[in-house]
């Protein structure tokens, strides 16, 4: 390896280039008929000129390279303010300086973009309610946002660098994701949804952990659910107790009469029949509620869609139900629960027809692993859709109000969905069930 500095090598090369001319000039000068003073003067001038040219050449080559090195060093240190002069793209060395200037402009722009993105990220992380944490390969905390500081009750300076076990977060790095975590922190007891993912920083693997507080959301949802349930239960129970109380008071008044009316036995019998009928209705209502609350987990098995639709369509005897055969696909589902779902939808569609004309049609399509089944009727359509899936809400005389709620619960238990809407461009309603298959 040549350890001689570049500037010295350039100087030596320049002198070696001039050496043959100097030798020839010296030979001609010292062998010719010249005075001694002339010989020394000319020889000195030649030597000075050669050295001056060599040093000038060295300067013209080394100086731009030093400028380029200074620029690259400044870029490496994050200083993008230096610019090279004589950056001429038509010159070989000037082209290198020109590209270095362009590189500085590009890095400065990218730095501004990165700073703005980092500022936005810090603002978002500090303002969001979810807890954001990162851990290194040794499960030591490396980043925490403001929500995380509130969760653990300490500032970031006292938390960074500590291991997950010391912070009580070891469970967040274990098990499946997403998962539900019930734990007590400095902020109190709560329920958290834990989501975890891995990323690499500096070549080392890290873990990103996000904790979303479910307590307030669940409490609000539970409170609304209880309010709806109490409202519905109160309405139905009062509807049954009011006539029972009225009839009981009337029968009590009859029994207190003296003498008793001759038709007292008939009145007592009719009154007791009404009380029994209302009690039976209340019992059916409570049984329907228990049925909705105790829907078992689906037992999955292969269900051929064509056979499922044909079987349910054949069960409806009040009105013919037609179905247009679609793709012959098989879904993994609980056959009994799917039967109940489709029976409820077909029954509602037939009820909507009443005594009018029209019909009920079942169709299905299958695309990209999604089965979409529709039940369409030619009835008057849906007057309002706000309470369709509210348990026990019904507009049909004698209805329980659990059919649609149970059907949607079955669809969602299979990872699907149920949507009801009015048909477009004509009267009637359509129930749309989506399930995955394959």
C-alpha positions as CSV (number, residue, x, y, z in Angstrom):
1,X,0.0,0.0,0.0
2,X,1.3,3.4,-0.9
3,X,1.4,5.5,2.3
4,X,2.7,8.7,0.6
5,X,0.1,11.5,0.8
6,X,-1.7,12.4,-2.4
7,X,-0.4,16.0,-2.4
8,X,3.2,14.8,-2.3
9,X,2.6,12.2,-5.0
10,X,1.1,14.9,-7.3
11,X,4.1,17.2,-6.5
12,X,6.6,14.4,-7.3
13,X,4.8,13.5,-10.5
14,X,4.8,17.1,-11.7
15,X,8.6,17.3,-11.0
16,X,9.2,14.0,-12.8
17,X,7.2,15.3,-15.8
18,X,9.5,18.4,-15.9
19,X,12.7,16.5,-15.2
20,X,13.5,15.3,-18.9
21,X,13.1,18.9,-20.1
22,X,15.3,20.2,-17.4
23,X,18.0,17.6,-18.1
24,X,18.0,18.4,-21.8
25,X,18.1,22.1,-21.1
26,X,21.0,21.7,-18.7
27,X,23.0,19.6,-21.2
28,X,22.5,22.1,-23.9
29,X,23.2,25.0,-21.6
30,X,26.4,23.6,-20.0
31,X,27.9,22.1,-23.2
32,X,27.2,25.2,-25.2
33,X,29.3,28.3,-25.5
34,X,27.7,30.3,-22.8
35,X,29.1,32.4,-20.1
36,X,29.2,31.0,-16.6
37,X,26.9,33.6,-15.2
38,X,24.4,33.0,-17.9
39,X,24.5,29.2,-17.3
40,X,23.7,29.6,-13.5
41,X,21.1,32.2,-14.1
42,X,19.2,30.2,-16.7
43,X,19.5,27.0,-14.6
44,X,18.1,28.8,-11.5
45,X,15.2,30.2,-13.5
46,X,14.4,26.7,-14.9
47,X,14.4,25.2,-11.5
48,X,12.3,27.9,-10.0
49,X,9.8,27.7,-12.9
50,X,9.5,23.9,-12.6
51,X,8.9,24.1,-8.8
52,X,6.4,26.9,-9.2
53,X,4.5,24.9,-11.9
54,X,4.6,21.7,-9.8
55,X,3.3,23.5,-6.7
56,X,0.6,25.3,-8.7
57,X,-0.6,22.0,-10.2
58,X,-0.6,20.4,-6.7
59,X,-2.7,23.3,-5.4
60,X,-5.2,23.1,-8.3
61,X,-5.8,19.4,-7.7
62,X,-5.6,19.2,-3.9
63,X,-7.7,22.3,-3.0
64,X,-11.0,21.2,-4.6
65,X,-10.5,17.7,-3.1
66,X,-10.0,19.3,0.3
67,X,-13.2,21.4,-0.3
68,X,-15.1,18.2,-1.2
69,X,-13.8,16.5,1.9
70,X,-14.8,19.4,4.1
71,X,-18.3,19.3,2.6
72,X,-18.7,15.6,3.1
73,X,-17.5,15.9,6.7
74,X,-20.1,18.7,7.3
75,X,-22.8,16.6,5.7
76,X,-21.8,13.7,8.0
77,X,-22.1,16.0,11.0
78,X,-25.5,17.3,9.9
79,X,-24.3,20.7,8.7
80,X,-25.9,21.4,5.2
81,X,-24.9,25.0,4.9
82,X,-21.5,24.6,3.2
83,X,-21.4,25.0,-0.6
84,X,-18.5,24.5,-3.0
85,X,-17.4,27.2,-5.4
86,X,-16.5,26.5,-9.0
87,X,-19.1,23.7,-9.2
88,X,-19.1,23.4,-13.0
89,X,-21.0,20.4,-14.4
90,X,-18.9,20.7,-17.6
91,X,-15.7,20.1,-15.7
92,X,-14.7,16.7,-14.3
93,X,-13.7,17.9,-10.9
94,X,-16.3,20.7,-11.0
95,X,-18.9,18.0,-11.6
96,X,-18.0,16.3,-8.4
97,X,-18.4,19.6,-6.5
98,X,-21.7,20.3,-8.3
99,X,-23.1,16.8,-7.3
100,X,-21.9,17.5,-3.7
101,X,-23.9,20.7,-3.6
102,X,-27.0,18.9,-5.0
103,X,-26.5,16.2,-2.3
104,X,-26.4,18.9,0.4
105,X,-29.6,20.5,-0.9
106,X,-31.3,17.1,-1.0
107,X,-30.2,16.1,2.5
108,X,-31.3,19.5,3.9
109,X,-34.8,19.1,2.4
110,X,-35.0,15.5,3.7
111,X,-33.9,16.7,7.1
112,X,-36.6,19.3,7.2
113,X,-39.2,16.8,6.2
114,X,-38.0,14.3,8.8
115,X,-38.0,17.0,11.5
116,X,-41.5,18.0,10.6
117,X,-42.7,14.4,10.6
118,X,-41.0,13.8,13.9
119,X,-42.6,16.8,15.4
120,X,-46.0,15.7,14.1
121,X,-45.4,12.1,15.5
122,X,-44.4,13.5,18.9
123,X,-47.5,15.7,19.0
124,X,-49.8,12.8,18.0
125,X,-48.2,10.5,20.5
126,X,-48.5,13.0,23.3
127,X,-52.1,13.8,22.6
128,X,-53.7,10.4,21.9
129,X,-55.3,8.5,24.7
130,X,-53.8,5.1,23.9
131,X,-50.5,4.1,25.6
132,X,-47.5,3.6,23.3
133,X,-44.5,1.8,24.5
134,X,-41.4,0.3,22.9
135,X,-39.0,-2.3,24.4
136,X,-35.6,-3.5,23.2
137,X,-34.4,-7.1,23.0
138,X,-33.7,-7.1,26.7
139,X,-37.3,-6.0,27.5
140,X,-36.2,-2.6,28.7
141,X,-38.4,0.4,28.0
142,X,-37.0,2.7,25.3
143,X,-40.0,5.0,24.5
144,X,-43.2,6.0,26.3
145,X,-45.8,8.7,25.5
146,X,-47.7,11.0,27.8
147,X,-50.6,8.5,28.2
148,X,-48.0,5.9,29.3
149,X,-46.6,8.3,31.9
150,X,-50.1,8.8,33.3
151,X,-50.7,5.0,33.3
152,X,-47.6,4.3,35.3
153,X,-47.8,7.5,37.4
154,X,-44.2,8.6,36.8
155,X,-42.4,10.8,34.2
156,X,-40.5,9.3,31.3
157,X,-37.1,10.1,32.9
158,X,-37.8,7.7,35.7
159,X,-39.2,4.9,33.5
160,X,-36.8,4.7,30.5
161,X,-34.3,1.9,30.7
162,X,-36.2,-0.1,33.3
163,X,-37.3,-3.7,32.4
164,X,-40.9,-4.7,31.8
165,X,-41.1,-6.8,34.9
166,X,-40.1,-4.0,37.2
167,X,-42.8,-1.8,35.5
168,X,-45.5,-4.5,35.8
169,X,-45.7,-4.7,32.0
170,X,-44.3,-8.2,31.4
171,X,-47.7,-9.6,30.5
172,X,-47.9,-7.1,27.7
173,X,-45.0,-8.8,26.0
174,X,-46.4,-12.3,26.3
175,X,-49.2,-14.3,24.7
176,X,-51.2,-13.6,21.6
177,X,-52.0,-10.3,20.1
178,X,-54.5,-8.6,20.3
179,X,-55.5,-9.7,23.8
180,X,-57.5,-8.4,26.7
181,X,-55.6,-7.4,29.9
182,X,-57.1,-6.7,33.3
183,X,-54.5,-5.2,35.5
184,X,-54.0,-2.5,38.2
185,X,-51.5,0.3,37.5
186,X,-50.8,3.6,39.2
187,X,-53.8,5.1,37.5
188,X,-56.1,2.4,38.8
189,X,-57.7,-0.9,37.9
190,X,-58.8,-1.3,34.3
191,X,-59.3,-3.4,31.2
192,X,-56.9,-2.9,28.3
193,X,-56.7,-4.1,24.8
194,X,-53.0,-5.1,24.1
195,X,-51.6,-4.9,20.6
196,X,-48.0,-5.8,19.9
197,X,-45.7,-5.8,16.9
198,X,-42.0,-6.0,16.3
199,X,-39.7,-3.6,14.4
200,X,-35.9,-3.2,14.0
201,X,-33.9,-0.2,15.1
202,X,-30.2,0.0,14.8
203,X,-30.2,-3.6,13.6
204,X,-31.7,-4.9,16.9
205,X,-35.3,-6.2,17.2
206,X,-37.7,-4.1,19.3
207,X,-41.3,-4.5,20.4
208,X,-44.0,-1.9,20.0
209,X,-46.8,-2.2,22.5
210,X,-50.1,-0.3,22.3
211,X,-52.6,-0.3,25.2
212,X,-56.1,0.9,24.6
213,X,-58.2,1.6,27.7
214,X,-61.5,-0.3,27.3
215,X,-62.9,0.5,30.7
216,X,-64.7,3.8,29.9
217,X,-66.0,2.5,26.6
218,X,-67.2,-0.7,28.1
219,X,-68.8,1.0,31.0
220,X,-70.6,3.4,28.7
221,X,-71.8,0.5,26.5
222,X,-72.8,-1.5,29.5
223,X,-74.7,1.4,31.0
224,X,-76.6,2.0,27.7
225,X,-77.3,-1.8,27.4
226,X,-78.7,-1.9,30.9
227,X,-80.8,1.2,30.3
228,X,-82.2,-0.3,27.1
229,X,-82.8,-3.7,28.9
230,X,-84.5,-2.1,31.9
231,X,-86.7,0.0,29.6
232,X,-87.8,-2.9,27.6
233,X,-88.3,-5.2,30.6
234,X,-90.2,-2.5,32.4
235,X,-92.5,-1.9,29.4
236,X,-93.3,-5.6,28.9
237,X,-93.8,-6.4,32.6
238,X,-96.0,-3.4,33.1
239,X,-98.0,-4.4,30.1
240,X,-98.7,-7.7,31.8
241,X,-99.0,-6.6,35.4
242,X,-101.5,-3.7,34.6
243,X,-104.3,-5.9,33.4
244,X,-103.5,-8.6,36.1
245,X,-103.7,-5.9,38.8
246,X,-106.9,-4.5,37.3
247,X,-108.6,-7.8,37.0
248,X,-107.5,-8.9,40.5
249,X,-109.0,-5.8,42.0
250,X,-112.2,-6.3,40.1
251,X,-112.4,-10.0,41.3
252,X,-111.7,-8.9,44.8
253,X,-114.5,-6.4,44.7
254,X,-116.9,-9.0,43.4
255,X,-115.9,-11.4,46.3
256,X,-116.6,-8.7,48.8
257,X,-120.2,-8.1,47.7
258,X,-122.9,-9.4,49.9
259,X,-124.9,-11.1,48.6
260,X,-122.6,-12.2,45.7
261,X,-123.9,-11.8,42.1
262,X,-125.4,-14.9,40.6
263,X,-122.8,-14.9,37.8
264,X,-119.8,-14.6,40.1
265,X,-118.4,-18.0,39.0
266,X,-118.4,-16.9,35.4
267,X,-116.7,-13.6,36.2
268,X,-114.1,-15.4,38.3
269,X,-113.4,-17.9,35.6
270,X,-113.0,-15.3,32.9
271,X,-110.8,-13.1,35.1
272,X,-108.5,-16.0,36.0
273,X,-108.2,-17.0,32.4
274,X,-107.1,-13.5,31.5
275,X,-104.6,-13.5,34.4
276,X,-103.2,-16.9,33.3
277,X,-102.9,-15.7,29.7
278,X,-101.0,-12.6,30.7
279,X,-98.8,-14.7,33.0
280,X,-98.1,-17.1,30.1
281,X,-97.2,-14.2,27.8
282,X,-94.8,-12.8,30.4
283,X,-93.3,-16.3,30.8
284,X,-92.8,-16.5,27.1
285,X,-91.2,-13.1,27.0
286,X,-88.7,-14.1,29.8
287,X,-88.0,-17.4,28.0
288,X,-87.2,-15.5,24.8
289,X,-84.8,-13.2,26.7
290,X,-83.1,-16.2,28.3
291,X,-82.7,-17.8,24.8
292,X,-81.1,-14.7,23.4
293,X,-78.7,-14.4,26.4
294,X,-77.7,-18.1,26.2
295,X,-76.7,-18.4,22.5
296,X,-74.0,-21.1,22.5
297,X,-70.7,-20.9,20.8
298,X,-71.0,-22.1,17.1
299,X,-70.0,-25.7,16.5
300,X,-68.4,-25.4,13.1
301,X,-68.8,-28.0,10.3
302,X,-69.2,-28.0,6.5
303,X,-72.5,-26.5,5.4
304,X,-73.4,-26.6,1.7
305,X,-75.2,-23.3,0.9
306,X,-77.5,-24.7,-1.8
307,X,-78.8,-27.4,0.5
308,X,-79.1,-25.0,3.4
309,X,-81.2,-22.5,1.4
310,X,-83.4,-25.2,-0.2
311,X,-84.1,-26.8,3.2
312,X,-85.1,-23.5,4.9
313,X,-87.2,-22.4,1.9
314,X,-89.2,-25.6,2.1
315,X,-90.0,-25.1,5.7
316,X,-92.1,-22.0,5.0
317,X,-95.7,-23.1,4.3
318,X,-97.6,-19.8,4.5
319,X,-96.3,-18.5,1.2
320,X,-94.1,-19.9,-1.6
321,X,-90.4,-18.9,-1.2
322,X,-88.3,-19.0,-4.3
323,X,-84.5,-19.1,-4.5
324,X,-82.2,-18.5,-7.4
325,X,-79.4,-21.0,-7.3
326,X,-75.9,-19.4,-6.9
327,X,-72.4,-20.9,-6.7
328,X,-72.2,-24.3,-5.0
329,X,-70.0,-23.3,-2.1
330,X,-69.4,-24.7,1.3
331,X,-69.0,-22.6,4.5
332,X,-67.6,-23.7,7.8
333,X,-70.5,-22.9,10.2
334,X,-72.9,-24.2,12.8
335,X,-75.7,-25.6,10.6
336,X,-78.4,-25.4,13.3
337,X,-77.7,-21.8,14.0
338,X,-77.6,-20.9,10.3
339,X,-81.0,-22.6,9.9
340,X,-82.4,-20.4,12.7
341,X,-80.9,-17.3,11.2
342,X,-82.4,-17.9,7.8
343,X,-85.7,-19.1,9.2
344,X,-86.1,-15.8,11.1
345,X,-85.3,-13.8,8.0
346,X,-87.7,-15.7,5.8
347,X,-90.4,-15.6,8.4
348,X,-90.0,-11.8,8.7
349,X,-90.1,-11.5,4.9
350,X,-93.3,-13.5,4.7
351,X,-94.9,-11.5,7.6
352,X,-94.1,-8.3,5.7
353,X,-96.2,-9.6,2.7
354,X,-99.3,-10.0,4.8
355,X,-102.2,-10.8,2.5
356,X,-100.8,-8.8,-0.4
357,X,-99.3,-10.0,-3.6
358,X,-95.7,-10.4,-4.3
359,X,-93.2,-13.0,-3.1
360,X,-90.0,-13.8,-1.2
361,X,-86.7,-14.5,-3.1
362,X,-83.4,-15.8,-1.8
363,X,-80.2,-15.2,-3.7
364,X,-76.6,-15.6,-3.0
365,X,-73.2,-14.9,-4.6
366,X,-69.7,-15.9,-3.7
367,X,-66.6,-13.8,-4.5
368,X,-63.1,-13.5,-3.0
369,X,-63.9,-15.8,-0.1
370,X,-67.1,-13.9,0.9
371,X,-70.6,-15.4,0.7
372,X,-73.4,-12.8,0.4
373,X,-76.9,-14.1,0.8
374,X,-80.0,-11.9,0.4
375,X,-83.6,-12.4,1.3
376,X,-85.9,-10.0,-0.6
377,X,-89.6,-9.4,-0.1
378,X,-92.2,-7.4,-2.1
379,X,-93.8,-5.9,1.0
380,X,-94.2,-2.3,2.0
381,X,-90.6,-1.9,3.2
382,X,-89.2,-0.7,6.4
383,X,-90.8,2.3,7.9
384,X,-87.8,3.0,10.2
385,X,-84.6,1.2,10.8
386,X,-83.3,2.6,14.1
387,X,-84.7,-0.1,16.4
388,X,-84.6,-3.1,14.1
389,X,-81.9,-4.9,16.1
390,X,-83.0,-3.7,19.5
391,X,-83.9,-6.8,21.6
392,X,-87.7,-7.2,22.3
393,X,-88.6,-4.3,20.0
394,X,-91.3,-5.4,17.6
395,X,-94.1,-3.9,15.5
396,X,-95.9,-7.3,15.0
397,X,-98.8,-8.3,17.3
398,X,-97.7,-11.1,19.5
399,X,-94.0,-10.8,18.3
400,X,-91.2,-11.4,20.8
401,X,-88.8,-8.9,19.2
402,X,-85.8,-11.2,19.4
403,X,-85.7,-12.7,15.8
404,X,-83.5,-10.0,14.2
405,X,-81.4,-9.5,17.3
406,X,-80.8,-13.3,17.5
407,X,-80.1,-13.5,13.7
408,X,-77.5,-10.8,13.8
409,X,-75.9,-12.3,16.9
410,X,-75.6,-15.6,15.0
411,X,-74.0,-13.9,12.0
412,X,-71.5,-12.0,14.1
413,X,-70.6,-15.2,16.0
414,X,-69.6,-16.6,12.7
415,X,-67.4,-13.6,11.9
416,X,-70.1,-12.2,9.5
417,X,-72.7,-9.5,9.4
418,X,-76.4,-8.9,8.9
419,X,-77.8,-5.7,7.3
420,X,-81.4,-4.8,6.6
421,X,-82.5,-2.0,4.2
422,X,-85.2,-1.0,1.8
423,X,-84.9,-2.2,-1.7
424,X,-83.7,0.4,-4.3
425,X,-86.0,1.4,-7.0
426,X,-89.0,-0.6,-5.7
427,X,-91.0,-1.4,-2.6
428,X,-89.9,-4.1,-0.2
429,X,-87.0,-4.8,2.1
430,X,-83.8,-6.8,1.7
431,X,-81.8,-8.7,4.4
432,X,-78.2,-9.1,3.5
433,X,-76.0,-11.7,5.2
434,X,-72.2,-11.9,4.7
435,X,-70.2,-14.9,5.7
436,X,-66.6,-16.0,4.9
437,X,-65.8,-19.3,3.3
438,X,-62.9,-21.3,2.0
